[in-house]
Amino acid sequence: MIAFLRNLVLEDIWLKLFSLALAILIWFTVTFVSQKDVRTDTRVLVNLPVSLLSSVEDVHNFKVNPDRVKVTVQGDFETLQRLQSEGVRARVDLTGIAAVRELRKPVEVSVPAGVTFLRVVPDHVQVILPPER
């Protein structure tokens, strides 16, 4: 039994020490990379206009209430500094909607790469089809 344990530890000792050193190096590398200080920040875009997405053949003159929303986004500090309000879009999808006088629809927000959408206030808007004259 003692001969078995001695062979288990001492046989190929240099290969085992090299493997241990390599494992420690990989562990330090992963720990260092995961603790890299990335400054994330949030930004609030106010009075962002809500655009309407409708099918080509739809000629109705829809209105939304409210027509502006507040969007909160998150990303690294440099990306948010370069972010323009035009890069973030709030829209309401009206495709497939028949003639309805009033309807509540969710606001969909699209953001550029490197930016995470957090929330929109209000998250639903009222879609109004004005009466025909």
N, CA, C and O atoms as a GROMACS GRO file, in nm:
protein
  532
    1MET      N    1   0.082  -0.119   0.000
    1MET     CA    2   0.000   0.000   0.000
    1MET      C    3   0.087   0.127   0.000
    1MET      O    4   0.057   0.223  -0.071
    2ILE      N    5   0.194   0.125   0.080
    2ILE     CA    6   0.281   0.242   0.087
    2ILE      C    7   0.356   0.259  -0.045
    2ILE      O    8   0.380   0.371  -0.089
    3ALA      N    9   0.391   0.151  -0.107
    3ALA     CA   10   0.460   0.159  -0.236
    3ALA      C   11   0.367   0.219  -0.342
    3ALA      O   12   0.412   0.296  -0.427
    4PHE      N   13   0.240   0.185  -0.336
    4PHE     CA   14   0.141   0.242  -0.430
    4PHE      C   15   0.128   0.393  -0.412
    4PHE      O   16   0.128   0.467  -0.510
    5LEU      N   17   0.117   0.439  -0.287
    5LEU     CA   18   0.105   0.583  -0.261
    5LEU      C   19   0.233   0.657  -0.300
    5LEU      O   20   0.226   0.768  -0.353
    6ARG      N   21   0.349   0.597  -0.274
    6ARG     CA   22   0.475   0.660  -0.312
    6ARG      C   23   0.484   0.674  -0.464
    6ARG      O   24   0.526   0.779  -0.514
    7ASN      N   25   0.445   0.572  -0.537
    7ASN     CA   26   0.445   0.580  -0.683
    7ASN      C   27   0.343   0.682  -0.733
    7ASN      O   28   0.368   0.751  -0.832
    8LEU      N   29   0.229   0.690  -0.665
    8LEU     CA   30   0.125   0.785  -0.705
    8LEU      C   31   0.175   0.928  -0.695
    8LEU      O   32   0.145   1.011  -0.780
    9VAL      N   33   0.252   0.959  -0.591
    9VAL     CA   34   0.300   1.095  -0.569
    9VAL      C   35   0.429   1.121  -0.647
    9VAL      O   36   0.440   1.225  -0.712
   10LEU      N   37   0.524   1.032  -0.642
   10LEU     CA   38   0.657   1.059  -0.696
   10LEU      C   39   0.676   1.024  -0.844
   10LEU      O   40   0.768   1.075  -0.907
   11GLU      N   41   0.592   0.940  -0.898
   11GLU     CA   42   0.606   0.904  -1.039
   11GLU      C   43   0.563   1.022  -1.126
   11GLU      O   44   0.457   1.080  -1.105
   12ASP      N   45   0.645   1.056  -1.222
   12ASP     CA   46   0.622   1.172  -1.312
   12ASP      C   47   0.603   1.302  -1.233
   12ASP      O   48   0.513   1.381  -1.263
   13ILE      N   49   0.688   1.324  -1.133
   13ILE     CA   50   0.673   1.441  -1.044
   13ILE      C   51   0.687   1.572  -1.120
   13ILE      O   52   0.616   1.668  -1.089
   14TRP      N   53   0.776   1.579  -1.221
   14TRP     CA   54   0.795   1.704  -1.295
   14TRP      C   55   0.672   1.738  -1.379
   14TRP      O   56   0.635   1.855  -1.392
   15LEU      N   57   0.611   1.637  -1.434
   15LEU     CA   58   0.488   1.660  -1.511
   15LEU      C   59   0.375   1.708  -1.420
   15LEU      O   60   0.296   1.794  -1.458
   16LYS      N   61   0.367   1.652  -1.302
   16LYS     CA   62   0.263   1.693  -1.206
   16LYS      C   63   0.288   1.834  -1.155
   16LYS      O   64   0.194   1.911  -1.140
   17LEU      N   65   0.413   1.870  -1.128
   17LEU     CA   66   0.444   2.006  -1.084
   17LEU      C   67   0.417   2.108  -1.195
   17LEU      O   68   0.368   2.218  -1.169
   18PHE      N   69   0.449   2.072  -1.319
   18PHE     CA   70   0.420   2.160  -1.433
   18PHE      C   71   0.269   2.181  -1.447
   18PHE      O   72   0.224   2.293  -1.471
   19SER      N   73   0.191   2.074  -1.432
   19SER     CA   74   0.044   2.085  -1.442
   19SER      C   75  -0.011   2.173  -1.331
   19SER      O   76  -0.103   2.251  -1.354
   20LEU      N   77   0.043   2.160  -1.210
   20LEU     CA   78  -0.002   2.242  -1.097
   20LEU      C   79   0.031   2.390  -1.122
   20LEU      O   80  -0.052   2.477  -1.097
   21ALA      N   81   0.151   2.418  -1.172
   21ALA     CA   82   0.189   2.557  -1.201
   21ALA      C   83   0.101   2.615  -1.312
   21ALA      O   84   0.061   2.731  -1.304
   22LEU      N   85   0.071   2.537  -1.412
   22LEU     CA   86  -0.015   2.583  -1.520
   22LEU      C   87  -0.157   2.610  -1.470
   22LEU      O   88  -0.219   2.708  -1.511
   23ALA      N   89  -0.209   2.525  -1.385
   23ALA     CA   90  -0.343   2.545  -1.328
   23ALA      C   91  -0.347   2.672  -1.244
   23ALA      O   92  -0.445   2.747  -1.250
   24ILE      N   93  -0.243   2.698  -1.165
   24ILE     CA   94  -0.238   2.820  -1.084
   24ILE      C   95  -0.232   2.943  -1.173
   24ILE      O   96  -0.297   3.043  -1.144
   25LEU      N   97  -0.154   2.937  -1.281
   25LEU     CA   98  -0.145   3.050  -1.375
   25LEU      C   99  -0.280   3.078  -1.441
   25LEU      O  100  -0.320   3.194  -1.454
   26ILE      N  101  -0.351   2.974  -1.482
   26ILE     CA  102  -0.484   2.992  -1.542
   26ILE      C  103  -0.581   3.050  -1.440
   26ILE      O  104  -0.661   3.136  -1.474
   27TRP      N  105  -0.574   3.004  -1.317
   27TRP     CA  106  -0.664   3.054  -1.212
   27TRP      C  107  -0.640   3.203  -1.188
   27TRP      O  108  -0.736   3.280  -1.179
   28PHE      N  109  -0.512   3.245  -1.179
   28PHE     CA  110  -0.481   3.387  -1.161
   28PHE      C  111  -0.528   3.470  -1.280
   28PHE      O  112  -0.579   3.580  -1.261
   29THR      N  113  -0.512   3.420  -1.400
   29THR     CA  114  -0.554   3.493  -1.520
   29THR      C  115  -0.705   3.513  -1.521
   29THR      O  116  -0.751   3.624  -1.547
   30VAL      N  117  -0.780   3.410  -1.495
   30VAL     CA  118  -0.926   3.420  -1.494
   30VAL      C  119  -0.973   3.513  -1.383
   30VAL      O  120  -1.064   3.594  -1.404
   31THR      N  121  -0.912   3.504  -1.267
   31THR     CA  122  -0.949   3.592  -1.156
   31THR      C  123  -0.920   3.738  -1.189
   31THR      O  124  -1.001   3.826  -1.160
   32PHE      N  125  -0.805   3.765  -1.249
   32PHE     CA  126  -0.768   3.902  -1.284
   32PHE      C  127  -0.862   3.960  -1.389
   32PHE      O  128  -0.905   4.075  -1.376
   33VAL      N  129  -0.895   3.884  -1.492
   33VAL     CA  130  -0.981   3.932  -1.600
   33VAL      C  131  -1.123   3.955  -1.549
   33VAL      O  132  -1.187   4.053  -1.588
   34SER      N  133  -1.173   3.868  -1.462
   34SER     CA  134  -1.310   3.885  -1.414
   34SER      C  135  -1.323   4.002  -1.318
   34SER      O  136  -1.433   4.054  -1.300
   35GLN      N  137  -1.214   4.045  -1.256
   35GLN     CA  138  -1.219   4.158  -1.164
   35GLN      C  139  -1.177   4.288  -1.228
   35GLN      O  140  -1.155   4.388  -1.159
   36LYS      N  141  -1.164   4.289  -1.360
   36LYS     CA  142  -1.127   4.409  -1.432
   36LYS      C  143  -1.230   4.518  -1.405
   36LYS      O  144  -1.350   4.493  -1.410
   37ASP      N  145  -1.183   4.637  -1.377
   37ASP     CA  146  -1.271   4.747  -1.340
   37ASP      C  147  -1.332   4.809  -1.465
   37ASP      O  148  -1.268   4.888  -1.534
   38VAL      N  149  -1.456   4.772  -1.493
   38VAL     CA  150  -1.530   4.831  -1.604
   38VAL      C  151  -1.633   4.925  -1.542
   38VAL      O  152  -1.720   4.882  -1.467
   39ARG      N  153  -1.622   5.051  -1.575
   39ARG     CA  154  -1.715   5.148  -1.518
   39ARG      C  155  -1.844   5.147  -1.598
   39ARG      O  156  -1.847   5.187  -1.715
   40THR      N  157  -1.950   5.099  -1.535
   40THR     CA  158  -2.081   5.104  -1.599
   40THR      C  159  -2.158   5.219  -1.537
   40THR      O  160  -2.138   5.256  -1.422
   41ASP      N  161  -2.246   5.273  -1.616
   41ASP     CA  162  -2.324   5.387  -1.573
   41ASP      C  163  -2.463   5.377  -1.634
   41ASP      O  164  -2.484   5.301  -1.728
   42THR      N  165  -2.555   5.451  -1.580
   42THR     CA  166  -2.689   5.457  -1.639
   42THR      C  167  -2.713   5.600  -1.688
   42THR      O  168  -2.655   5.696  -1.638
   43ARG      N  169  -2.800   5.610  -1.787
   43ARG     CA  170  -2.835   5.740  -1.843
   43ARG      C  171  -2.984   5.741  -1.871
   43ARG      O  172  -3.040   5.642  -1.917
   44VAL      N  173  -3.048   5.853  -1.843
   44VAL     CA  174  -3.191   5.869  -1.866
   44VAL      C  175  -3.210   5.968  -1.981
   44VAL      O  176  -3.162   6.081  -1.976
   45LEU      N  177  -3.281   5.923  -2.083
   45LEU     CA  178  -3.312   6.009  -2.198
   45LEU      C  179  -3.458   6.050  -2.183
   45LEU      O  180  -3.548   5.966  -2.187
   46VAL      N  181  -3.482   6.178  -2.166
   46VAL     CA  182  -3.618   6.228  -2.146
   46VAL      C  183  -3.671   6.288  -2.276
   46VAL      O  184  -3.594   6.328  -2.363
   47ASN      N  185  -3.802   6.292  -2.287
   47ASN     CA  186  -3.871   6.348  -2.403
   47ASN      C  187  -3.830   6.281  -2.534
   47ASN      O  188  -3.813   6.348  -2.636
   48LEU      N  189  -3.815   6.150  -2.531
   48LEU     CA  190  -3.784   6.074  -2.651
   48LEU      C  191  -3.914   6.053  -2.728
   48LEU      O  192  -4.009   6.000  -2.672
   49PRO      N  193  -3.920   6.094  -2.856
   49PRO     CA  194  -4.046   6.081  -2.930
   49PRO      C  195  -4.080   5.934  -2.958
   49PRO      O  196  -3.991   5.852  -2.981
   50VAL      N  197  -4.208   5.905  -2.957
   50VAL     CA  198  -4.257   5.771  -2.988
   50VAL      C  199  -4.296   5.768  -3.134
   50VAL      O  200  -4.381   5.846  -3.178
   51SER      N  201  -4.235   5.680  -3.211
   51SER     CA  202  -4.270   5.667  -3.352
   51SER      C  203  -4.366   5.550  -3.370
   51SER      O  204  -4.370   5.458  -3.288
   52LEU      N  205  -4.442   5.554  -3.478
   52LEU     CA  206  -4.540   5.450  -3.506
   52LEU      C  207  -4.491   5.364  -3.620
   52LEU      O  208  -4.443   5.414  -3.722
   53LEU      N  209  -4.503   5.234  -3.603
   53LEU     CA  210  -4.468   5.138  -3.707
   53LEU      C  211  -4.596   5.074  -3.756
   53LEU      O  212  -4.662   5.002  -3.681
   54SER      N  213  -4.630   5.100  -3.881
   54SER     CA  214  -4.753   5.044  -3.937
   54SER      C  215  -4.724   4.988  -4.076
   54SER      O  216  -4.618   5.013  -4.134
   55SER      N  217  -4.818   4.912  -4.126
   55SER     CA  218  -4.798   4.852  -4.258
   55SER      C  219  -4.808   4.958  -4.367
   55SER      O  220  -4.861   5.067  -4.345
   56VAL      N  221  -4.757   4.925  -4.484
   56VAL     CA  222  -4.753   5.020  -4.596
   56VAL      C  223  -4.892   5.060  -4.640
   56VAL      O  224  -4.916   5.176  -4.672
   57GLU      N  225  -4.985   4.964  -4.643
   57GLU     CA  226  -5.118   4.995  -4.694
   57GLU      C  227  -5.207   5.067  -4.591
   57GLU      O  228  -5.317   5.110  -4.624
   58ASP      N  229  -5.159   5.081  -4.468
   58ASP     CA  230  -5.236   5.149  -4.365
   58ASP      C  231  -5.219   5.300  -4.380
   58ASP      O  232  -5.109   5.352  -4.365
   59VAL      N  233  -5.328   5.369  -4.410
   59VAL     CA  234  -5.322   5.514  -4.432
   59VAL      C  235  -5.389   5.592  -4.320
   59VAL      O  236  -5.415   5.711  -4.335
   60HIS      N  237  -5.419   5.526  -4.209
   60HIS     CA  238  -5.482   5.596  -4.097
   60HIS      C  239  -5.385   5.696  -4.035
   60HIS      O  240  -5.263   5.681  -4.043
   61ASN      N  241  -5.441   5.796  -3.974
   61ASN     CA  242  -5.363   5.900  -3.910
   61ASN      C  243  -5.363   5.876  -3.759
   61ASN      O  244  -5.426   5.951  -3.685
   62PHE      N  245  -5.293   5.772  -3.714
   62PHE     CA  246  -5.290   5.737  -3.573
   62PHE      C  247  -5.215   5.842  -3.492
   62PHE      O  248  -5.123   5.906  -3.542
   63LYS      N  249  -5.256   5.858  -3.367
   63LYS     CA  250  -5.187   5.944  -3.271
   63LYS      C  251  -5.164   5.860  -3.145
   63LYS      O  252  -5.237   5.766  -3.118
   64VAL      N  253  -5.060   5.896  -3.070
   64VAL     CA  254  -5.032   5.827  -2.944
   64VAL      C  255  -5.035   5.928  -2.830
   64VAL      O  256  -5.000   6.045  -2.847
   65ASN      N  257  -5.077   5.880  -2.715
   65ASN     CA  258  -5.083   5.965  -2.596
   65ASN      C  259  -5.026   5.886  -2.480
   65ASN      O  260  -5.082   5.783  -2.443
   66PRO      N  261  -4.918   5.928  -2.422
   66PRO     CA  262  -4.834   6.044  -2.452
   66PRO      C  263  -4.746   6.016  -2.574
   66PRO      O  264  -4.719   5.900  -2.608
   67ASP      N  265  -4.702   6.122  -2.638
   67ASP     CA  266  -4.621   6.105  -2.758
   67ASP      C  267  -4.471   6.109  -2.730
   67ASP      O  268  -4.390   6.097  -2.822
   68ARG      N  269  -4.434   6.125  -2.604
   68ARG     CA  270  -4.293   6.125  -2.563
   68ARG      C  271  -4.277   6.038  -2.439
   68ARG      O  272  -4.367   6.031  -2.355
   69VAL      N  273  -4.162   5.970  -2.428
   69VAL     CA  274  -4.136   5.880  -2.316
   69VAL      C  275  -3.999   5.909  -2.257
   69VAL      O  276  -3.917   5.982  -2.314
   70LYS      N  277  -3.976   5.849  -2.140
   70LYS     CA  278  -3.846   5.859  -2.072
   70LYS      C  279  -3.784   5.719  -2.073
   70LYS      O  280  -3.844   5.624  -2.025
   71VAL      N  281  -3.662   5.708  -2.128
   71VAL     CA  282  -3.595   5.579  -2.143
   71VAL      C  283  -3.468   5.579  -2.058
   71VAL      O  284  -3.390   5.674  -2.061
   72THR      N  285  -3.448   5.471  -1.982
   72THR     CA  286  -3.327   5.453  -1.902
   72THR      C  287  -3.244   5.342  -1.964
   72THR      O  288  -3.294   5.232  -1.989
   73VAL      N  289  -3.116   5.371  -1.989
   73VAL     CA  290  -3.024   5.275  -2.050
   73VAL      C  291  -2.901   5.260  -1.962
   73VAL      O  292  -2.874   5.344  -1.876
   74GLN      N  293  -2.826   5.151  -1.986
   74GLN     CA  294  -2.705   5.125  -1.909
   74GLN      C  295  -2.595   5.080  -2.005
   74GLN      O  296  -2.622   5.012  -2.104
   75GLY      N  297  -2.472   5.117  -1.973
   75GLY     CA  298  -2.359   5.076  -2.054
   75GLY      C  299  -2.230   5.127  -1.994
   75GLY      O  300  -2.232   5.190  -1.888
   76ASP      N  301  -2.119   5.100  -2.060
   76ASP     CA  302  -1.994   5.152  -2.005
   76ASP      C  303  -1.989   5.302  -2.024
   76ASP      O  304  -2.057   5.358  -2.111
   77PHE      N  305  -1.909   5.366  -1.942
   77PHE     CA  306  -1.908   5.512  -1.932
   77PHE      C  307  -1.879   5.580  -2.066
   77PHE      O  308  -1.946   5.676  -2.102
   78GLU      N  309  -1.780   5.529  -2.140
   78GLU     CA  310  -1.742   5.593  -2.266
   78GLU      C  311  -1.852   5.581  -2.372
   78GLU      O  312  -1.878   5.675  -2.447
   79THR      N  313  -1.916   5.464  -2.378
   79THR     CA  314  -2.023   5.444  -2.475
   79THR      C  315  -2.140   5.536  -2.447
   79THR      O  316  -2.197   5.593  -2.540
   80LEU      N  317  -2.176   5.552  -2.321
   80LEU     CA  318  -2.288   5.641  -2.286
   80LEU      C  319  -2.254   5.787  -2.310
   80LEU      O  320  -2.343   5.867  -2.339
   81GLN      N  321  -2.128   5.825  -2.300
   81GLN     CA  322  -2.089   5.962  -2.329
   81GLN      C  323  -2.107   5.993  -2.477
   81GLN      O  324  -2.142   6.105  -2.514
   82ARG      N  325  -2.082   5.893  -2.564
   82ARG     CA  326  -2.095   5.913  -2.708
   82ARG      C  327  -2.238   5.894  -2.757
   82ARG      O  328  -2.268   5.928  -2.871
   83LEU      N  329  -2.325   5.839  -2.674
   83LEU     CA  330  -2.462   5.806  -2.715
   83LEU      C  331  -2.542   5.933  -2.742
   83LEU      O  332  -2.548   6.023  -2.659
   84GLN      N  333  -2.604   5.938  -2.859
   84GLN     CA  334  -2.692   6.047  -2.896
   84GLN      C  335  -2.836   6.000  -2.878
   84GLN      O  336  -2.864   5.880  -2.884
   85SER      N  337  -2.927   6.092  -2.857
   85SER     CA  338  -3.068   6.057  -2.842
   85SER      C  339  -3.123   5.991  -2.967
   85SER      O  340  -3.217   5.911  -2.960
   86GLU      N  341  -3.066   6.024  -3.083
   86GLU     CA  342  -3.113   5.964  -3.208
   86GLU      C  343  -3.079   5.816  -3.216
   86GLU      O  344  -3.140   5.743  -3.295
   87GLY      N  345  -2.982   5.769  -3.138
   87GLY     CA  346  -2.943   5.629  -3.140
   87GLY      C  347  -3.041   5.538  -3.068
   87GLY      O  348  -3.040   5.416  -3.089
   88VAL      N  349  -3.125   5.595  -2.983
   88VAL     CA  350  -3.224   5.517  -2.909
   88VAL      C  351  -3.361   5.549  -2.968
   88VAL      O  352  -3.396   5.666  -2.983
   89ARG      N  353  -3.437   5.445  -3.002
   89ARG     CA  354  -3.568   5.465  -3.065
   89ARG      C  355  -3.677   5.399  -2.983
   89ARG      O  356  -3.664   5.285  -2.940
   90ALA      N  357  -3.785   5.475  -2.962
   90ALA     CA  358  -3.904   5.420  -2.898
   90ALA      C  359  -4.013   5.414  -3.003
   90ALA      O  360  -4.038   5.512  -3.074
   91ARG      N  361  -4.078   5.298  -3.014
   91ARG     CA  362  -4.181   5.285  -3.118
   91ARG      C  363  -4.294   5.196  -3.068
   91ARG      O  364  -4.280   5.118  -2.974
   92VAL      N  365  -4.406   5.211  -3.137
   92VAL     CA  366  -4.524   5.130  -3.111
   92VAL      C  367  -4.557   5.058  -3.241
   92VAL      O  368  -4.569   5.120  -3.347
   93ASP      N  369  -4.572   4.926  -3.232
   93ASP     CA  370  -4.599   4.845  -3.350
   93ASP      C  371  -4.750   4.838  -3.373
   93ASP      O  372  -4.824   4.785  -3.290
   94LEU      N  373  -4.794   4.892  -3.487
   94LEU     CA  374  -4.937   4.893  -3.521
   94LEU      C  375  -4.968   4.802  -3.639
   94LEU      O  376  -5.078   4.810  -3.694
   95THR      N  377  -4.875   4.718  -3.679
   95THR     CA  378  -4.903   4.628  -3.791
   95THR      C  379  -5.009   4.527  -3.749
   95THR      O  380  -5.005   4.473  -3.639
   96GLY      N  381  -5.101   4.502  -3.837
   96GLY     CA  382  -5.208   4.406  -3.809
   96GLY      C  383  -5.322   4.463  -3.728
   96GLY      O  384  -5.408   4.387  -3.683
   97ILE      N  385  -5.325   4.593  -3.707
   97ILE     CA  386  -5.433   4.656  -3.630
   97ILE      C  387  -5.542   4.699  -3.727
   97ILE      O  388  -5.515   4.768  -3.825
   98ALA      N  389  -5.663   4.658  -3.699
   98ALA     CA  390  -5.777   4.702  -3.780
   98ALA      C  391  -5.822   4.839  -3.730
   98ALA      O  392  -5.761   4.896  -3.640
   99ALA      N  393  -5.927   4.889  -3.786
   99ALA     CA  394  -5.979   5.020  -3.746
   99ALA      C  395  -6.035   5.012  -3.604
   99ALA      O  396  -6.144   4.960  -3.581
  100VAL      N  397  -5.959   5.064  -3.510
  100VAL     CA  398  -5.998   5.067  -3.370
  100VAL      C  399  -5.987   5.211  -3.325
  100VAL      O  400  -5.893   5.282  -3.362
  101ARG      N  401  -6.083   5.255  -3.246
  101ARG     CA  402  -6.080   5.394  -3.201
  101ARG      C  403  -5.972   5.419  -3.096
  101ARG      O  404  -5.895   5.514  -3.109
  102GLU      N  405  -5.964   5.335  -2.993
  102GLU     CA  406  -5.863   5.353  -2.889
  102GLU      C  407  -5.806   5.217  -2.852
  102GLU      O  408  -5.877   5.117  -2.848
  103LEU      N  409  -5.677   5.215  -2.825
  103LEU     CA  410  -5.608   5.090  -2.797
  103LEU      C  411  -5.483   5.121  -2.717
  103LEU      O  412  -5.416   5.221  -2.743
  104ARG      N  413  -5.450   5.036  -2.619
  104ARG     CA  414  -5.324   5.051  -2.544
  104ARG      C  415  -5.223   4.952  -2.598
  104ARG      O  416  -5.250   4.832  -2.609
  105LYS      N  417  -5.105   5.002  -2.633
  105LYS     CA  418  -4.999   4.918  -2.690
  105LYS      C  419  -4.869   4.940  -2.612
  105LYS      O  420  -4.844   5.050  -2.562
  106PRO      N  421  -4.785   4.837  -2.603
  106PRO     CA  422  -4.656   4.853  -2.534
  106PRO      C  423  -4.557   4.931  -2.620
  106PRO      O  424  -4.561   4.926  -2.743
  107VAL      N  425  -4.469   5.003  -2.554
  107VAL     CA  426  -4.363   5.078  -2.621
  107VAL      C  427  -4.242   4.987  -2.632
  107VAL      O  428  -4.195   4.931  -2.532
  108GLU      N  429  -4.190   4.971  -2.754
  108GLU     CA  430  -4.070   4.891  -2.779
  108GLU      C  431  -3.953   4.987  -2.797
  108GLU      O  432  -3.964   5.087  -2.866
  109VAL      N  433  -3.840   4.955  -2.734
  109VAL     CA  434  -3.722   5.041  -2.740
  109VAL      C  435  -3.608   4.964  -2.803
  109VAL      O  436  -3.581   4.850  -2.766
  110SER      N  437  -3.540   5.026  -2.899
  110SER     CA  438  -3.420   4.967  -2.959
  110SER      C  439  -3.301   5.056  -2.925
  110SER      O  440  -3.310   5.179  -2.932
  111VAL      N  441  -3.191   4.993  -2.888
  111VAL     CA  442  -3.070   5.064  -2.848
  111VAL      C  443  -2.953   5.014  -2.931
  111VAL      O  444  -2.957   4.903  -2.983
  112PRO      N  445  -2.848   5.095  -2.945
  112PRO     CA  446  -2.730   5.051  -3.022
  112PRO      C  447  -2.651   4.944  -2.946
  112PRO      O  448  -2.676   4.919  -2.828
  113ALA      N  449  -2.557   4.883  -3.014
  113ALA     CA  450  -2.472   4.780  -2.954
  113ALA      C  451  -2.391   4.840  -2.839
  113ALA      O  452  -2.346   4.954  -2.847
  114GLY      N  453  -2.372   4.763  -2.734
  114GLY     CA  454  -2.297   4.808  -2.618
  114GLY      C  455  -2.380   4.881  -2.516
  114GLY      O  456  -2.329   4.920  -2.411
  115VAL      N  457  -2.508   4.900  -2.544
  115VAL     CA  458  -2.599   4.969  -2.452
  115VAL      C  459  -2.711   4.873  -2.417
  115VAL      O  460  -2.763   4.802  -2.504
  116THR      N  461  -2.748   4.870  -2.291
  116THR     CA  462  -2.855   4.783  -2.243
  116THR      C  463  -2.976   4.866  -2.206
  116THR      O  464  -2.965   4.964  -2.132
  117PHE      N  465  -3.091   4.828  -2.258
  117PHE     CA  466  -3.217   4.895  -2.226
  117PHE      C  467  -3.263   4.848  -2.089
  117PHE      O  468  -3.270   4.728  -2.064
  118LEU      N  469  -3.296   4.942  -1.998
  118LEU     CA  470  -3.344   4.907  -1.865
  118LEU      C  471  -3.495   4.924  -1.851
  118LEU      O  472  -3.565   4.829  -1.816
  119ARG      N  473  -3.546   5.044  -1.880
  119ARG     CA  474  -3.691   5.066  -1.866
  119ARG      C  475  -3.735   5.188  -1.946
  119ARG      O  476  -3.656   5.274  -1.983
  120VAL      N  477  -3.866   5.191  -1.971
  120VAL     CA  478  -3.928   5.303  -2.039
  120VAL      C  479  -4.050   5.345  -1.956
  120VAL      O  480  -4.124   5.260  -1.907
  121VAL      N  481  -4.069   5.476  -1.942
  121VAL     CA  482  -4.182   5.530  -1.867
  121VAL      C  483  -4.254   5.628  -1.955
  121VAL      O  484  -4.192   5.724  -2.000
  122PRO      N  485  -4.381   5.609  -1.984
  122PRO     CA  486  -4.466   5.495  -1.952
  122PRO      C  487  -4.434   5.377  -2.045
  122PRO      O  488  -4.384   5.396  -2.155
  123ASP      N  489  -4.465   5.256  -1.999
  123ASP     CA  490  -4.434   5.139  -2.080
  123ASP      C  491  -4.544   5.105  -2.180
  123ASP      O  492  -4.521   5.026  -2.272
  124HIS      N  493  -4.662   5.164  -2.164
  124HIS     CA  494  -4.772   5.150  -2.260
  124HIS      C  495  -4.824   5.288  -2.297
  124HIS      O  496  -4.826   5.379  -2.214
  125VAL      N  497  -4.865   5.304  -2.421
  125VAL     CA  498  -4.925   5.430  -2.465
  125VAL      C  499  -5.062   5.401  -2.524
  125VAL      O  500  -5.092   5.289  -2.565
  126GLN      N  501  -5.143   5.503  -2.527
  126GLN     CA  502  -5.276   5.492  -2.584
  126GLN      C  503  -5.270   5.532  -2.732
  126GLN      O  504  -5.225   5.642  -2.766
  127VAL      N  505  -5.315   5.444  -2.818
  127VAL     CA  506  -5.319   5.470  -2.962
  127VAL      C  507  -5.459   5.516  -2.996
  127VAL      O  508  -5.558   5.449  -2.966
  128ILE      N  509  -5.468   5.631  -3.060
  128ILE     CA  510  -5.597   5.692  -3.092
  128ILE      C  511  -5.609   5.711  -3.242
  128ILE      O  512  -5.519   5.765  -3.307
  129LEU      N  513  -5.720   5.666  -3.296
  129LEU     CA  514  -5.751   5.693  -3.436
  129LEU      C  515  -5.850   5.808  -3.439
  129LEU      O  516  -5.965   5.792  -3.397
  130PRO      N  517  -5.806   5.924  -3.488
  130PRO     CA  518  -5.896   6.040  -3.491
  130PRO      C  519  -6.018   6.012  -3.579
  130PRO      O  520  -6.006   5.940  -3.679
  131PRO      N  521  -6.133   6.066  -3.544
  131PRO     CA  522  -6.252   6.043  -3.625
  131PRO      C  523  -6.235   6.103  -3.764
  131PRO      O  524  -6.172   6.208  -3.782
  132GLU      N  525  -6.292   6.034  -3.862
  132GLU     CA  526  -6.284   6.082  -4.001
  132GLU      C  527  -6.376   6.201  -4.019
  132GLU      O  528  -6.483   6.208  -3.958
  133ARG      N  529  -6.335   6.292  -4.102
  133ARG     CA  530  -6.414   6.414  -4.124
  133ARG      C  531  -6.486   6.410  -4.255
  133ARG      O  532  -6.557   6.504  -4.289
   0.00000   0.00000   0.00000
